[in-house]
Amino acid sequence: MMAVKHIKTGIVHSGVKGGKTGCGIDTRKKPSHWVNTSSKITCDKDGCKN
C-alpha cells in the first residue's frame, strides 16, 4: 500500500501525491504540502485506517 505524508501535520495517509488519500483529501490542491513515503499510515479516518 502506498502512503503520502502531510508535511505540516506529519500525518501519513494511504494514497499517493497527485491524487486523493484514502479518506478523500485531494493532494493536488497544495502539492508542496505532500510527500510520498513508505512510513506506516497514521491517519485514523475511514478509508485510511482500514
C-alpha positions in Angstrom: 0.0 0.0 0.0 1.3 3.4 -0.9 1.3 6.2 1.6 1.6 10.0 1.4 2.6 12.3 4.3 1.3 15.8 5.0 4.4 17.7 5.8 2.9 20.3 8.1 1.0 17.9 10.3 3.2 14.8 9.9 0.1 12.6 9.4 0.6 9.7 7.0 -2.4 8.8 4.8 -3.0 6.0 2.4 -2.7 7.2 -1.2 -0.1 8.9 -3.4 0.9 12.5 -4.1 -1.0 13.9 -7.1 -4.3 12.1 -6.3 -6.6 11.5 -3.3 -5.9 10.0 0.0 -8.0 7.1 1.3 -10.0 9.5 3.5 -10.7 11.8 0.5 -8.2 14.6 0.7 -7.1 15.9 -2.7 -3.3 16.1 -2.7 -3.3 18.1 -5.9 -4.6 21.3 -4.3 -1.4 22.0 -2.4 1.2 19.6 -3.8 4.0 21.2 -1.9 2.4 20.1 1.4 2.6 16.4 0.5 5.4 13.8 0.0 5.2 10.1 -0.9 6.5 7.9 1.8 6.9 4.2 2.9 6.1 5.1 6.5 3.2 3.5 8.4 -0.2 5.1 7.9 -1.1 7.2 11.0 -4.4 8.7 9.8 -7.3 7.2 11.8 -10.1 8.3 9.4 -12.2 5.8 7.4 -10.5 5.0 4.1 -7.0 5.4 5.5 -7.1 3.2 8.6 -8.7 0.2 7.0 
